[in-house]
Amino acid sequence: MKCKYHSTSPNYLANGTFYIEFREENPSELWLNYGNDSEMKNEKINLSKCVKDKKKFVCEVEVDLIDFEEQELTYWFNLTDIVGNSDKSRERKLKVDTLPPVVSFTHSIDGRKVNFVFNVT
């Protein structure tokens, strides 16, 4: 089987949402593989929750990446059809950032003038 992968994402920064678009007439299993040298994880994607648009499938999966926060990880998808043939998408490396920014600010008043200082971490 040679699956036609149209796209996978994310491409640069991972927050836990992964996306794949592919063409395969009879898919039976789809797996997301992700991790780094110290730990690899797998997530089976429920194909019934994917959207079929004409001849292609569009799938999205959410995973918890807190174990990889501020690290680099590699991910790819593995697709298997009903006769057991499988194919994998291109591997992508990206940084992980799952934490929301922390915003704080202070202000000072000098007559009619107000100064704001914003800190974003």
Secondary structure, DSSP 8 states (H G I E B T S, - for coil): ---EEEEEE-SSEESSEEEEEEE-SSEEEEEEEEEETTEEEEEEE-GGGSEEETTEEEEEEE---GGGTTSEEEEEEEEEETTS-EEE---EEEEE--S---EEEEEEEETTEEEEEEEE-
